Every structure is written in C-alpha cells, then in structure tokens.
Amino acid sequence: MSEPEPVCGISQREFYDTLVSYGVPGNDASLIGYGALKKKSFTWQNDEPVSEEAIASTNAYLQRLNAGIKVSIYPGKWGKVVWEVTVIR
C-alpha cells in the first residue's frame, strides 16, 4: 500500500497533528487537509467548539506552507459553527 499524498510537502499525519495541536477538532482538521490537498473551496458545519486563536494559528500555518487556502468560521444556527475553506487566488 502506498503512502497517502503529502499535503503542502508534509505528511498528512503531520499536517493533521499540527492543526489539532492548535485546537482544531479532528474532523475539521481532516477537512482542512482535504481543502489544502485538492485546492478546493467548501463549507460545512458542526457543533464542536473552536477558538478564534485556533483559526488564527491555522491560517498562519497555512500561509507558512503556501497552502493556497484560508479558513474562516462563523456562528451557525442552533449553536453550530460554520466552517469555510477558501482558495486564495
């Protein structure tokens, strides 16, 4: 079995672990990795809490990696968080 495709030149595991260390929930870290790997914009929502500091750290990390995406969060209905990955053109 081959290794998963690297995200921005690093292993998917390292990318994921770094985002989780910033306070990004695991499922969201995986989705951000998908956006960085595929260079796609998309949104989703969930009810796991995340801080603005975690998003700021994530965006600084993505910028250092020249990932070509940024992450935003917005309050959603019923206490959910709306996540948005945007490709930077």
BELGI-V956995 format. One record per residue. N is the residue number from 1. RES is the residue in one letter. OMEGA is omega in radians with two decimals (999 if undefined). D_FIRST is the distance of its C-alpha to the first C-alpha in Angstrom with 2 decimals. Layout:
n,res,omega,d_first
N,RES,OMEGA,D_FIRST
N,RES,OMEGA,D_FIRST
This chain:
n,res,omega,d_first
1,M,-3.10,0.00
2,S,3.10,3.79
3,E,3.05,6.75
4,P,3.14,9.15
5,E,3.13,12.06
6,P,3.05,14.88
7,V,3.11,18.09
8,C,3.08,21.15
9,G,3.09,19.61
10,I,-3.11,18.44
11,S,3.09,15.41
12,Q,-3.13,15.44
13,R,3.12,16.16
14,E,3.11,19.08
15,F,3.14,20.41
16,Y,-3.10,20.39
17,D,3.13,21.95
18,T,3.13,24.59
19,L,3.12,25.69
20,V,3.12,25.92
21,S,3.08,27.98
22,Y,-3.12,30.37
23,G,3.08,30.94
24,V,3.09,28.79
25,P,-3.04,27.67
26,G,-3.13,23.95
27,N,-3.14,23.72
28,D,3.09,25.67
29,A,3.11,23.61
30,S,3.14,20.50
31,L,3.09,22.64
32,I,3.08,24.02
33,G,3.09,20.60
34,Y,3.13,19.95
35,G,3.13,23.36
36,A,-3.12,22.72
37,L,-3.05,19.45
38,K,-3.10,21.00
39,K,-3.12,24.58
40,K,3.01,26.01
41,S,3.10,29.12
42,F,3.11,29.33
43,T,3.02,31.02
44,W,3.07,30.52
45,Q,3.02,32.54
46,N,-3.08,32.30
47,D,3.07,34.62
48,E,-3.12,32.95
49,P,3.06,35.30
50,V,-3.10,34.44
51,S,3.04,36.88
52,E,3.11,38.01
53,E,3.11,37.27
54,A,3.14,33.56
55,I,3.11,33.54
56,A,3.11,35.53
57,S,3.11,33.16
58,T,-3.13,30.16
59,N,3.08,31.96
60,A,3.10,32.97
61,Y,3.13,29.38
62,L,3.12,28.25
63,Q,3.11,31.17
64,R,3.14,30.33
65,L,-3.02,26.81
66,N,-3.06,28.43
67,A,3.13,26.18
68,G,3.08,28.68
69,I,2.98,29.03
70,K,-3.09,31.37
71,V,3.06,31.50
72,S,3.03,34.68
73,I,3.13,35.75
74,Y,3.05,38.82
75,P,3.11,40.56
76,G,3.12,39.97
77,K,3.04,41.95
78,W,3.07,42.22
79,G,3.14,40.93
80,K,3.09,37.57
81,V,3.06,36.03
82,V,3.12,35.15
83,W,3.09,32.35
84,E,2.99,32.21
85,V,-3.11,29.70
86,T,3.05,31.52
87,V,3.11,30.41
88,I,-3.11,32.86
89,R,999,34.32
